Amino acid sequence: MKQVAANMAGTVINVLVQAGDEVTEGQDVVVLESMKMEVPIQAEVAGKVTEVKVNIGDFVNEGDVLITLE
């Protein structure tokens, strides 16, 4: 199982995928707001989304898993 993790702490302001979606390497999957900047989080590998672990408005820390892929 592959995972997409946050590379910084911030608040989730947009979730761009849902369970069942196919993603490509480098595709934006979540957008975080940190220090008044919008920071897109990208999938490091291609795969199918099995679970979205965050919702809009959630606060995440660096290293928290946002999405799991198969």
Summary of the structure (lengths in Angstrom):
residues: 70
radius of gyration: 10.8
end to end distance: 5.2
largest distance: 32.5
contacts: 203
relative contact order: 0.40
helix: 0%
strand: 54%
